[in-house]
Amino acid sequence: MAFANAEENLDFEPQTFENGGLLFFILLFCIYMFIVVGNAMIFLAVQLDVRLHNPMYSFISIFSFLEICYTTVTIPKMLYNLFSKEKTISFIGCLLQMYFFHSFGVTESLVLTIMAIDRYVAICNPLRYAIIMTPKLCTKLSIGSFILGFLMLLPEIVWISTLPFCGPNHIHQLFCDLEPVLLLACTDTSMILVEDVIHAISILTCVSVITLSYLRIITVILRIPSGESRKKAFSTCTAHITIFLLFFGSVALMYLRFSAAFQPLLEKIIALMFAVLAPFFNPIIYSLRNKDMKDAIKKMFCSQKIFTVSGS
């Protein structure tokens, strides 16, 4: 069977959603709502509070926006499949899901890299920070991350769209992903290894830049004589490092395993951690560990309350 048009469907593995469907739906729906509301609060707080109009918080707000988009690509379809009898997705829909899921993911990794460089300049070269990290440069870096993130996956998705598919069309995963879909192709897909190597190099490059940046940052912080200043500097970087470990840790488990294979259930757990749990912790880490962010969120809610009362 060749998937020639959007009317032909791929089926998600039937066993994926059968056991404990209602409980899983409620849990996943609550997590998704928390991700959307939590990251939207961070995004709006940064946009509305002039005290947060600086490069660090601008990049945090962009990352929060990306988290909303990133999870919206997959979770609503998962929720729909929990109660749908057919549990299918069109071939075009599958391609689009893969493209946007990975494009937002790559853009997030680039934004995290920029955030690490921003903290490096702020802590290791504070006197030149305002000169280097200008609003113009930050805008260029942000736009460049989106452009590169959405261009990198395009050749691979276009190539996959030309492949012939035949035989069983069951996707053994919670959402459309590159490897499960390529396994359904009835032709040689070894050429995709070139793209995979490029993606692996880009991921490792981001990880290397971030790791080296924070190693240098930690070295500089440890040399600060004032305990209070040292604590404040560490507090600023802890949230970034935690998000970095969560994001790239799940990426490594999902895509940098080389030939290592896990049990189907473990594969799905890793996929959930990669697609759901990492974004879930972003608003918790940035809102609970950051005093300025907590103040901005409180201010946003207080302003809304005052506005509503006065307008009634």
C-alpha distance (Angstrom), angle and dihedral (degrees) to the residues before:
residue distance angle dihedral
M1 . . .
A2 3.81 . .
F3 3.77 119.7 .
A4 3.76 99.7 -133.2
N5 3.78 101.9 159.6
A6 3.78 145.2 13.9
E7 3.79 92.7 -92.8
E8 3.81 93.1 70.5
N9 3.77 113.4 83.6
L10 3.76 142.4 -146.8
D11 3.79 116.6 -142.3
F12 3.78 123.6 -138.6
E13 3.79 114.6 -131.0
P14 3.85 105.5 -81.5
Q15 3.81 95.4 -138.7
T16 3.77 91.6 56.7
F17 3.80 96.3 82.2
E18 3.77 106.4 20.4
N19 3.81 102.7 88.5
G20 3.80 115.9 70.7
G21 3.80 92.9 -10.0
L22 3.82 97.5 163.0
L23 3.81 94.3 46.2
F24 3.78 91.9 47.2
F25 3.82 90.9 47.2
I26 3.83 92.5 53.0
L27 3.80 92.6 45.8
L28 3.80 94.3 46.4
F29 3.82 92.6 44.4
C30 3.83 91.7 51.7
I31 3.81 91.4 48.1
Y32 3.80 91.3 48.8
M33 3.81 92.3 49.1
F34 3.80 89.9 49.3
I35 3.82 91.1 50.0
V36 3.81 92.8 49.6
V37 3.81 97.1 42.4
G38 3.81 95.2 39.6
N39 3.79 95.7 48.9
A40 3.82 91.7 41.3
M41 3.82 89.0 54.8
I42 3.81 90.6 52.5
F43 3.80 91.8 47.1
L44 3.81 93.8 48.4
A45 3.82 93.6 43.0
V46 3.80 90.7 56.0
Q47 3.80 92.9 46.1
L48 3.83 94.7 47.6
D49 3.81 100.8 40.8
V50 3.82 113.0 73.2
R51 3.82 90.1 -160.8
L52 3.80 87.9 68.8
H53 3.80 95.6 50.5
N54 3.79 95.4 113.4
P55 3.82 133.3 105.4
M56 3.82 96.7 -95.7
Y57 3.81 95.7 54.5
S58 3.79 92.7 38.1
F59 3.79 89.7 59.2
I60 3.82 90.4 45.2
S61 3.81 90.1 53.5
I62 3.82 91.1 48.9
F63 3.80 90.1 49.8
S64 3.82 90.6 50.4
F65 3.80 90.6 50.6
L66 3.81 89.5 50.9
E67 3.81 90.9 50.5
I68 3.81 90.1 57.3
C69 3.81 92.0 49.8
Y70 3.80 92.9 42.2
T71 3.81 94.5 55.5
T72 3.82 94.5 38.9
V73 3.81 89.4 62.3
T74 3.83 92.4 64.7
I75 3.82 115.0 12.4
P76 3.85 99.9 64.3
K77 3.82 89.4 53.3
M78 3.83 89.9 48.4
L79 3.81 89.7 51.8
Y80 3.81 91.4 48.6
N81 3.80 91.5 50.2
L82 3.79 91.6 54.4
F83 3.82 91.0 72.0
S84 3.77 101.7 21.3
K85 3.80 115.5 101.9
E86 3.80 95.9 -149.3
K87 3.84 99.6 43.6
T88 3.80 92.3 -163.8
I89 3.77 137.5 144.3
S90 3.81 126.9 -162.6
F91 3.78 117.6 -112.6
I92 3.81 90.7 -115.1
G93 3.80 89.7 47.9
C94 3.79 89.8 50.8
L95 3.81 91.9 50.9
L96 3.80 91.4 48.8
Q97 3.80 91.8 48.1
M98 3.81 91.3 51.8
Y99 3.80 92.4 45.4
F100 3.80 97.7 49.8
F101 3.81 94.4 37.8
H102 3.80 93.0 55.2
S103 3.80 95.2 35.9
F104 3.80 91.9 55.8
G105 3.82 88.7 44.2
V106 3.81 93.0 52.7
T107 3.81 90.3 46.0
E108 3.81 89.5 52.1
S109 3.80 91.3 52.1
L110 3.82 90.1 51.3
V111 3.81 91.8 48.5
L112 3.83 90.2 50.1
T113 3.81 88.4 51.9
I114 3.81 91.0 51.2
M115 3.81 90.0 48.3
A116 3.82 90.0 54.4
I117 3.81 91.3 49.7
D118 3.81 89.7 47.9
R119 3.83 91.2 53.8
Y120 3.80 89.9 45.2
V121 3.81 91.9 55.9
A122 3.83 92.7 42.3
I123 3.82 95.1 52.2
C124 3.80 103.5 27.9
N125 3.81 97.9 38.9
P126 3.82 105.5 20.6
L127 3.83 96.6 156.3
R128 3.80 91.7 60.7
Y129 3.80 96.8 37.0
A130 3.82 96.2 101.1
I131 3.80 90.9 46.9
I132 3.82 95.0 48.7
M133 3.82 102.8 37.1
T134 3.78 97.5 50.6
P135 3.84 121.0 166.0
K136 3.80 88.5 -111.2
L137 3.81 92.6 54.8
C138 3.82 92.0 45.6
T139 3.81 90.4 52.5
K140 3.80 91.2 49.7
L141 3.81 91.9 48.6
S142 3.81 92.0 49.1
I143 3.81 94.2 48.1
G144 3.81 90.6 43.8
S145 3.81 90.7 53.9
F146 3.81 91.3 54.5
I147 3.82 93.6 46.0
L148 3.81 94.5 47.7
G149 3.80 92.6 41.9
F150 3.79 93.1 53.8
L151 3.81 95.7 41.3
M152 3.81 97.3 49.1
L153 3.83 96.0 67.2
L154 3.79 96.9 38.5
P155 3.86 98.7 87.2
E156 3.82 92.1 48.5
I157 3.81 94.2 49.2
V158 3.81 91.8 46.4
W159 3.83 89.6 50.8
I160 3.81 92.5 49.0
S161 3.81 89.9 51.1
T162 3.83 89.3 62.3
L163 3.82 95.6 52.5
P164 3.81 121.5 107.8
F165 3.82 114.7 -121.1
C166 3.78 123.8 -159.9
G167 3.79 141.3 159.7
P168 3.84 121.6 22.3
N169 3.78 113.1 13.9
H170 3.81 99.9 -165.6
I171 3.82 116.8 131.9
H172 3.79 109.0 -143.9
Q173 3.79 94.2 -151.6
L174 3.81 140.4 71.6
F175 3.81 92.6 -105.6
C176 3.79 139.6 6.8
D177 3.78 110.0 -69.8
L178 3.78 132.9 167.0
E179 3.80 101.1 -107.2
P180 3.85 98.3 44.4
V181 3.82 90.4 48.9
L182 3.81 94.6 45.9
L183 3.80 89.6 53.1
L184 3.81 87.6 64.1
A185 3.81 94.1 57.2
C186 3.81 115.6 105.4
T187 3.80 94.6 -147.4
D188 3.78 139.2 65.7
T189 3.82 109.7 -69.4
S190 3.81 97.6 177.8
M191 3.81 90.0 113.5
I192 3.79 87.6 72.0
L193 3.81 87.8 70.6
V194 3.80 88.7 78.3
E195 3.79 90.5 59.1
D196 3.80 91.0 43.5
V197 3.81 90.9 53.9
I198 3.82 90.1 50.3
H199 3.81 90.6 50.6
A200 3.82 91.9 47.0
I201 3.81 91.1 50.6
S202 3.81 91.2 49.5
I203 3.82 91.5 49.6
L204 3.81 92.6 47.4
T205 3.81 90.3 46.9
C206 3.81 91.1 54.5
V207 3.82 91.1 45.9
S208 3.82 91.4 49.2
V209 3.80 94.1 49.1
I210 3.81 92.5 47.2
T211 3.82 93.4 45.2
L212 3.81 94.0 48.5
S213 3.81 90.9 45.8
Y214 3.79 93.8 53.2
L215 3.80 93.6 42.5
R216 3.80 88.2 56.1
I217 3.82 90.9 43.9
I218 3.82 92.2 51.8
T219 3.82 90.4 48.7
V220 3.81 91.0 53.0
I221 3.82 93.3 44.8
L222 3.81 92.1 52.8
R223 3.80 88.7 57.0
I224 3.82 93.4 56.0
P225 3.84 106.6 111.1
S226 3.80 96.5 -152.6
G227 3.81 113.3 81.3
E228 3.81 92.2 -154.9
S229 3.81 92.9 51.5
R230 3.79 90.3 46.2
K231 3.81 91.2 51.7
K232 3.81 92.2 48.8
A233 3.81 92.1 49.6
F234 3.81 91.8 49.0
S235 3.81 90.8 47.8
T236 3.80 90.7 54.2
C237 3.80 93.0 52.6
T238 3.81 99.6 38.5
A239 3.81 93.8 75.9
H240 3.81 92.1 49.6
I241 3.80 92.6 48.0
T242 3.82 91.8 48.4
I243 3.82 92.6 51.4
F244 3.82 89.2 45.6
L245 3.82 91.9 53.5
L246 3.81 93.2 45.9
F247 3.78 95.0 47.1
F248 3.80 100.9 41.9
G249 3.81 92.7 35.4
S250 3.79 90.0 60.2
V251 3.83 90.5 42.4
A252 3.81 90.4 54.0
L253 3.81 92.4 49.7
M254 3.79 91.3 47.9
Y255 3.79 104.0 40.6
L256 3.82 112.1 9.1
R257 3.81 98.3 61.6
F258 3.81 94.1 102.2
S259 3.83 106.0 -161.2
A260 3.81 96.4 -12.2
A261 3.80 112.8 123.1
F262 3.81 127.9 -163.1
Q263 3.78 132.9 -160.2
P264 3.86 113.5 -83.5
L265 3.82 92.6 -109.6
L266 3.81 91.8 50.1
E267 3.81 89.7 47.9
K268 3.81 89.2 57.1
I269 3.80 92.8 46.2
I270 3.82 89.9 52.6
A271 3.81 89.9 47.5
L272 3.82 90.4 52.0
M273 3.80 91.5 49.0
F274 3.79 90.5 49.4
A275 3.80 97.1 44.4
V276 3.82 102.2 31.2
L277 3.80 118.3 12.9
A278 3.82 98.7 49.8
P279 3.86 92.0 54.6
F280 3.83 88.9 43.8
F281 3.82 92.1 64.0
N282 3.81 96.2 47.4
P283 3.86 97.4 83.0
I284 3.82 90.9 41.0
I285 3.80 93.5 53.7
Y286 3.80 96.8 42.9
S287 3.81 97.5 41.1
L288 3.81 101.6 40.1
R289 3.82 99.1 39.3
N290 3.81 97.9 42.3
K291 3.80 119.0 73.2
D292 3.82 94.7 -166.7
M293 3.80 90.9 51.7
K294 3.82 92.4 48.1
D295 3.81 90.4 49.8
A296 3.80 91.5 48.8
I297 3.81 92.3 50.2
K298 3.82 91.4 48.1
K299 3.79 90.0 48.2
M300 3.79 90.7 49.9
F301 3.82 92.3 53.3
C302 3.82 93.3 43.6
S303 3.81 91.2 50.5
Q304 3.80 90.5 49.6
K305 3.81 90.8 50.0
I306 3.80 92.6 50.2
F307 3.80 91.1 47.1
T308 3.81 92.3 50.7
V309 3.82 94.0 48.6
S310 3.77 95.3 46.9
G311 3.78 91.9 47.3
S312 3.81 95.5 50.1
